[in-house]
Every structure is written in C-alpha cells, then in structure tokens.
Amino acid sequence: MIPRYQTILLAILVLASLGMGALLWHMREKAHQEMLQGQDAAPTAAPDVAVAVQATLLVANDDDNGLREEDEALPLPADDGARARAILNKLFEIYAAPGATHPVPAPLPAVRQVFLLPEQSATASSEIVRPGTGRPGIGKPGAKIVAFDSVNGPELAIVNLAPGFASSHPSGLETETLTVLSICRTIHANLPRVAEIRFLVDGEPRATLAGHADLTRTYLVSDTVLAGPAPSAAAQP
C-alpha cells in the first residue's frame, strides 16, 4: 500500500507538470501571434528589378556572311562585366531560336562570365614591353604604342564561354568566324572602351571554337569591323 504522503507528493508533481505544460503552450502561442503581427506590420520591400535599357546586338547572317544591328530593350545590371554577359546571352538566345539567320543550337547560357581589365592599347612591334613590367604585351607588328590611361584607357574583355556551348557549336570556318566577330562587335557596341577581346572556355584556354576559329589570339576590335559581307576568315593578327 502506497503511503499517504507519497500519494500527495505524486499528485502535486502531476499538477505541477500539467501547469508547466499549459504555461509553455500559452507562451508559444503568444510568441507565434507576435511574430505574425510583426510580419503584417513590416512594409513589403519592392523587389530589385533592373531597369530596361537599350542594347545593341550585332547579329550574324549566314546568307551574306554579314552582321546586322538589332536594338533590344533589356533589363541589365549596372556592372559592366555582368551587363556584357547578359547582352551576349541574349545574342545567343537569338541564335538558338527557330529560323535564326545564324543557327547555333547550343546549350544556354552560352557565356559564363565577362571579365573587364584595364589594358594597354599595345600595338607595337612584334614584342611590346609594358612600362615598368619588363613583360611583353600583345600587339600588331609595325604599329605604335598608344599611351595608356588607367582610368579612361581602353579595356580588355575576357569572355568565358560555357563548355557545352563550345562543344555543340556547328563546325566550319565561316560559321565560327561569324560567331566570334558578332561577339566582338556586340561587346564594343555596348562598351566602346573595350579595344581587345580574348576567349576562354570553362575558364581554360582553348585552341579553337569548334575546330576552326582561333581562340588563342587576342582580337583587336578595330580588326573585326566588317565592310559589307563578313570575310571568310577572322581578321589576321
């Protein structure tokens, strides 16, 4: 038989447990209601949406091996590198669409990053030494060095292509050349300070785009201007 004092003690413990449970439940409900009231009172922040601006695309046309300008209103970020990436990926959306004048049915997005670096407009003899570095730069034989302004001087764009895009690009000298030229001209049309362009694929150098167009060289934008139909090969360095 259970002693009377133990029965009383057990009853007290049961009542205390029930009371603590009820108190915790009440506190939980009160905290939940306060949280809901705080959410209702908090102003809803407007989402950050980039303002649509006019971008110029140089769209390749296989019928005449030329480039034509197309204006697109695109929501573009403020950063120049991210802006160039968005514009180029729009260009390749056009190429991937049915009935494209320059069909490139490759996976999208085609461009992973565009890096913009200050670049000396180095265009001297076969080896140009950058002032203060002792290292050779990139240029054309017989040309002259142009003074470089680190703030307002020309820039080098490094376009990092997606590996799936490069491996799926149609092979052929003319079609690859048009793709490269359209990239170069589109970047320059929207970022006029870009004077030179280099290519990477998945962050690594690659010999060609799809077997023909040279991706190891630096493309001078001044050499990619088309007078009428595009040439059958990329401009020579």
N, C-alpha and C positions, 0 to 999 in steps of 0.2 A: 504494500500500500504506500502510495506517494505521500510524503509528509505535507501538512497543510502549508507550511511556509514555502516549499518548493512549487506548489501549485500556484500560490500567489505570485511568486517571482516569475514563473513562466508566463502567466497572464500579463504581467507588467511588460515583459520583453516583447510579447506578441503585439500588445497595444502600441509600444514604442516603435516597433518595426513598421506597423501599419501607418502610424503618424508620420514617420520619416518618409515613407513611400509617397504618401499623399502630398507632403510638402515639396518633395523633389518634382513630382508631376506638375504641381502648381507653378513652381519656378520655371520649369521647362516650357510650359505653355505661355507664361508671361514673356519669357525671352523670345519665343517664336513670334508672338504678336508684335513686340517692339521691333524685331527685325523687319517684319512685313510693313510696319508703319514707316520705318526708315527708308525702305525701298520706294514706297509710294511718294514720300516727300522729296526724295532726291530727284533733281532735274535730269531728264534723259539727255545724254550728250549726243550731239549730232555726229554721225559717222564722218571720218575723214575721207572726202571724195575729191580726187584731183580734178581740177577744172580742165575742161576740154580745150585744147589749143590746136592751132593749125600746124600740121606736119606735112612735109613734102617727101613723097616716095618716088624713087626712080625705078620704075617697073620695067623689067626686061620683056622684050617681044621677040620670040623666036622667028617670026615671019620675016622680019627685016634686020635681025641681029642688032636692034637698037634699044634705046631706053626712052621711056616717055614719063613725064612728070604727072603725078597724081596727088592731089591735096586731100588729106584726111583730117577730120576733127577727132583727136584722140585725147583721153584723159591721161596726161603724162606727169610723172613725178618731177620734182624740182631738180634733183641730182642729175647732172648731165650724162653720167655713165648709165644710170638706170633709164633715163629718157631715151638714149640711143638704143638700148636693149629693147625697150617697148616698141620703138618705131621699127626696128629690124624684124622683130617677131610679127608685127602687123604685115610687113612686106612679105614674109614667108607664109602667112595665112592666105594672102592673095595667090601666091604660087601653088599652094596646096588645094585651092578651091577648084571645083569642076569648071572646065572651059578656060583655064588660065592661059594667058599668052606665053607663059614660060613655066610649064608644069614641073613642079618639084614635089612629088608626093612623098615627102619625108616626115618623120615624127616631129611634132611640135611640143614645146617651143624649140626653135632651131638655135637660138642664141642663149647661152647661159649667163654670160657677163660681158660687159664692155668696160674696159679699164682705160682711163684717160690720163696720160702722163705728159708733163712738160717735155718737149723735145726740141733740141737744137735743129733748126732747119738746115741740117748738114748736107751740103750738096757740093762738096769739093772734089778734089782728085780722088783716085781710087782708094786712098786711105785718108780719112779725116781724123785729126786728133782733137778731141774736145778740150777746150781750155781748162787747165787745172786738173785734168784727169790722166792725161797720157794714154787714154784708151781710144782706139779707132772708133769712128762713128759710121753711119750708113749714108751713102750719097751716090751721086752720078759722076762718072769720070768727066773731067774738064769743066765742072761747074764751080761756083764760088761759094764761100762760106757766107751765110747771112747771119748778122748779129742776132743773138737770142735774148729775148726779154722774158725773164722767169715768170712775170705776171701776165703780160699780154702777148707773149710769143706764141708760136704755133704749138700744136699738141700732137702727140702720137696716140692713136686709138689701137688698143689690142682687143680684138674680137675673139672671144672664146666660144667656139661652136660646140653644140651637143654632139656626142659621138654617133648617136643614131641618125642625126641629120646628115653627117658627112658620109657614113657608110651606105645610106639609102639614096644619096643624090645621084641622079642619072649621069652616066659616064659619057664624056665627049668633050672635045676641046672647046667648041663654041658654046655649048650649054653651061659648062663650068665657068668659062671666062665671063659670060654674061652675068652669072650669079655673083662672081667676085666684083665685077665692075658695078653692079647695081648696089651692092653693099657699100662700096667705097663712095659712090656718088650720093647715096642716101644719107650716109653719115655726114658728109661735107655739106650737103644742102641744109641740114638742120643744125650742124655745129661747124660753122665756117672756119673756126680756128684749127680744126683738125687738118693737118697737112700730110700726115703719113699714117698708114694703117698696116698692122700686122695681124696674123691669124694664129690661133691655137685651136686644137680640138681636144676637148676634155682636159684642158689645162696643159697639154703637151704639144710640142711641135709636130707637124705632120707634113710629109713631103708634098702631097697633092690633095686636092679636094676629093676627086673620085678617079684619079689616075692621070689627070692632065694639068689642070690649073695649079700653078706653083704656089704653095702656101709657106715656103721657106723664106721668101723675099719680103722686103718692105715695099709696099705700094705707095708711091707718091701720088697724091690726089690729082696733082696737075697733069700726071700722065694718064689718068683714067677718063679724061674728058673726051666724049665722042663727038666727032664732026660728021653728022649723018649716021649711017649704019655703023654698028659696032664692028671693030676689026675681028678677024677670026682667031686672034690670039691676044693674050694680055699684053699690055704695054711692056716693053723691054726695060730693064733697069738701066 
